[in-house]
Amino acid sequence: MLHTSLQGPQDAPVIAFLHAVGISSWMWRDVAAALPDYRILLIDLPGHGQSRDVPWVSLQDSADQAAAAIREQAAGAEVHLVALSLGSYVGFQMVMRHPQLCASALLSGIHPGDMPNKGMMKLMSAVMAPLAPRPFMARRTARMMGADADVDGFVSAAAQTRPAAFRRATNDVVDFNLSKTPPQPETRLAFVAGSREHTLIVDGLDVFNARFPGSVSATAEGLGHGWAGEDPTLFAGFVKAHINGNLPATAQALQNR
């Protein structure tokens, strides 16, 4: 089983969080703190954090394992999914394969497919895999992910990542293709991104919306791929808005309410 942590009001709806590659559920600490009215379920994905001894097999396998963890921990409560980067690809597979598990899902930093230069990206993944958990590289990543306030905490969490899991998970993201997925799930979907993310992700918001009628999308202006770390309060505001069914199109609209 994947390692999990559950905290918050006993009878509240559950928000399950899935983290980015090369880090652990530690990355959600500030976002979780901004959501005191919910029961927070933190999940470490295979090869990461305290699930580091669980082998990474595939996005689909990780999705099934995450679904099993949610079923065990949520105990029939209403569940909402929140994910970023690698976690969004796992979360996407999860709501497709387990369509009644989550009432809603907010997926940030996910591209719809057709990533260019796949061979080069996989070569870079192979080079980066043994370096990513090391302190000098983790410090760089921490700043890219907006974790300036606790770089040492990020470095400690990143050090638990298995290089093989980093490489395999990154390759699975490179190969991801929306066109290979089944029809619309029962989960209410939101696809979000920082406005400074790669154009493949930002432009992909319209692709996801077209593929899933009824889904919504939004951008966090001026923020990047790791915007949950750059502005955790704003990210939490997006989460609450989506759970309540009124996610705005931009961060500015949310702040102006």
C-alpha positions in Angstrom: 0.0 0.0 0.0 1.0 3.6 -0.6 1.9 5.7 2.4 -0.9 8.1 3.4 -1.5 10.8 6.0 -5.0 11.8 7.0 -5.8 15.0 9.0 -8.6 17.4 9.6 -12.3 17.4 10.9 -13.6 13.9 11.2 -16.9 14.4 9.3 -15.7 16.8 6.6 -15.4 16.0 2.9 -12.0 14.6 2.0 -9.5 16.3 -0.4 -6.9 13.8 -1.7 -3.7 15.3 -3.0 -1.3 13.8 -5.5 2.2 15.4 -5.8 4.7 16.2 -8.5 7.6 14.1 -9.6 10.8 14.1 -7.6 9.1 15.3 -4.4 6.5 13.9 -2.0 3.2 14.9 -0.4 5.3 17.2 1.7 4.8 19.8 -1.1 1.1 20.3 -0.1 1.7 21.3 3.5 0.9 25.1 2.9 -2.1 24.4 0.6 -3.5 22.0 3.1 -3.1 24.5 5.9 -5.2 26.9 3.9 -8.1 24.3 3.8 -8.9 23.8 7.5 -12.6 22.9 6.8 -11.7 19.8 4.9 -10.2 16.4 5.8 -6.8 16.3 4.0 -5.5 13.0 2.6 -1.9 13.1 1.5 -0.6 10.3 -0.7 3.0 9.5 -1.5 3.2 8.0 -5.1 5.3 4.9 -5.9 9.0 5.5 -5.6 8.5 8.9 -3.8 8.5 10.0 -0.1 7.6 7.2 2.3 6.3 5.1 -0.6 9.8 5.1 -2.0 10.1 1.3 -1.7 6.9 0.8 -3.8 8.1 0.3 -7.4 6.9 2.7 -10.1 5.1 0.6 -12.8 3.0 2.9 -14.8 0.5 5.8 -14.6 -2.3 3.3 -14.6 -0.8 1.2 -11.8 -0.1 4.3 -9.7 -3.7 5.4 -10.3 -5.1 2.1 -9.1 -2.9 2.2 -6.0 -4.0 5.7 -5.2 -7.6 4.8 -5.7 -7.2 1.9 -3.3 -5.6 4.2 -0.7 -8.5 6.7 -1.0 -11.1 3.9 -0.6 -9.4 2.7 2.5 -8.8 6.1 4.1 -12.0 8.0 3.1 -14.3 5.3 4.4 -17.3 6.4 2.2 -16.9 10.1 2.7 -17.3 12.6 -0.2 -13.9 12.8 -2.0 -12.3 15.6 -4.1 -9.0 15.1 -5.9 -6.3 17.8 -6.3 -3.1 17.2 -8.2 -0.2 18.9 -9.8 2.3 17.8 -12.6 2.9 14.1 -12.3 0.1 13.8 -9.8 -2.3 15.2 -12.5 -1.4 12.5 -14.9 -2.0 9.9 -12.2 -5.1 11.6 -11.1 -6.5 11.8 -14.7 -6.0 8.1 -15.1 -7.6 7.5 -11.7 -10.9 9.4 -12.5 -11.0 7.5 -15.8 -10.5 4.1 -14.3 -12.5 4.7 -11.1 -15.2 7.2 -12.3 -17.3 7.2 -9.2 -14.5 7.6 -6.7 -14.2 11.4 -6.6 -16.9 14.0 -6.8 -14.5 16.5 -8.4 -10.9 16.7 -9.6 -8.7 19.7 -10.1 -5.7 18.9 -12.3 -2.9 21.4 -12.7 0.0 21.3 -15.1 -1.1 18.5 -17.4 -0.6 18.5 -21.2 -3.0 16.7 -23.6 -0.3 14.8 -25.6 1.8 15.1 -28.7 4.9 16.3 -26.8 7.6 17.2 -29.2 11.1 15.7 -29.2 10.1 12.7 -27.1 13.5 11.0 -27.6 15.4 14.0 -26.3 13.0 14.4 -23.4 13.6 10.7 -22.4 17.3 11.2 -22.7 17.2 14.2 -20.4 15.1 12.1 -18.0 17.7 9.4 -17.8 20.4 12.0 -17.1 18.4 13.9 -14.5 17.1 10.8 -12.6 20.2 10.2 -10.5 20.7 13.9 -10.0 17.2 15.0 -9.0 17.3 13.7 -5.4 20.7 15.3 -4.7 20.7 18.5 -2.6 22.3 20.8 -5.3 19.7 19.8 -7.9 16.8 19.7 -5.4 17.6 23.3 -4.3 17.3 24.4 -7.9 14.0 22.5 -8.3 12.7 24.0 -5.0 13.1 27.5 -6.3 11.5 26.6 -9.6 8.5 25.1 -7.7 8.1 28.2 -5.5 9.4 26.5 -2.3 11.8 29.4 -1.4 10.4 29.6 2.2 11.5 26.0 3.0 14.2 24.9 0.6 15.7 22.6 3.2 12.3 20.8 3.6 12.0 20.4 -0.1 15.6 19.0 -0.3 14.8 16.5 2.5 11.6 15.3 0.8 13.2 15.1 -2.7 16.1 13.0 -1.3 13.6 10.1 -0.8 12.8 9.8 -4.5 14.1 6.6 -6.2 15.9 7.6 -9.4 14.3 4.7 -11.3 10.8 6.0 -10.3 11.8 9.5 -11.4 12.9 8.2 -14.8 10.0 5.9 -15.4 7.4 8.4 -14.2 8.8 11.2 -16.4 8.8 8.9 -19.4 5.2 8.0 -18.8 4.4 11.7 -18.8 6.3 12.2 -22.1 4.2 9.4 -23.7 0.9 10.6 -22.3 -1.8 11.1 -24.9 -5.3 12.3 -24.3 -6.7 10.6 -27.4 -6.1 7.2 -25.8 -8.5 7.8 -22.9 -12.1 6.6 -22.6 -15.2 8.8 -22.7 -16.2 11.5 -20.2 -16.1 10.3 -16.6 -18.7 11.1 -13.9 -16.2 13.3 -12.0 -16.5 17.1 -12.3 -13.2 18.1 -13.9 -11.2 21.3 -13.8 -7.9 21.8 -15.7 -5.8 24.6 -14.5 -2.3 26.0 -15.1 0.0 28.9 -14.2 0.0 31.4 -17.1 3.8 31.1 -17.3 3.8 27.3 -17.9 4.9 25.7 -21.1 2.6 26.6 -24.0 1.8 22.9 -24.5 0.1 23.0 -21.0 -1.5 26.4 -21.3 -2.9 25.9 -24.8 -3.9 22.4 -23.8 -6.6 23.7 -21.5 -8.8 24.3 -24.5 -8.1 20.8 -25.8 -9.2 19.2 -22.5 -12.3 21.4 -22.4 -13.3 20.3 -25.9 -12.7 16.6 -25.1 -14.7 16.8 -21.8 -17.9 19.0 -22.2 -18.8 20.4 -18.9 -15.3 20.6 -17.6 -13.8 24.0 -16.6 -10.4 25.6 -16.9 -8.6 28.5 -15.3 -5.2 30.1 -15.2 -3.2 31.7 -12.4 -1.7 34.8 -14.0 2.0 35.4 -13.6 2.7 32.1 -11.9 4.5 29.0 -13.2 4.3 25.2 -13.1 4.8 25.1 -9.4 2.2 27.7 -8.5 0.9 25.7 -5.6 4.2 26.5 -3.9 4.4 30.1 -5.2 1.0 31.1 -3.9 -0.6 28.3 -1.8 -3.4 30.5 -0.5 -4.5 31.3 -4.1 -4.2 27.6 -5.1 -6.4 26.7 -2.1 -8.9 29.3 -3.3 -9.1 27.6 -6.6 -9.6 24.3 -4.9 -12.5 25.6 -2.8 -14.1 27.3 -5.7 -14.0 24.2 -7.8 -15.4 22.0 -5.0 -18.2 24.5 -4.7 -18.9 24.6 -8.4 -17.9 28.1 -9.2 -14.3 28.1 -10.4 -13.5 31.4 -12.2 -11.5 31.6 -15.4 -8.6 33.5 -13.8 -6.9 34.1 -10.5 -7.8 37.8 -10.7 -11.5 37.0 -10.9 -11.1 34.8 -7.8 -9.3 37.6 -5.9 -11.9 40.2 -6.9 -14.8 38.3 -5.3 
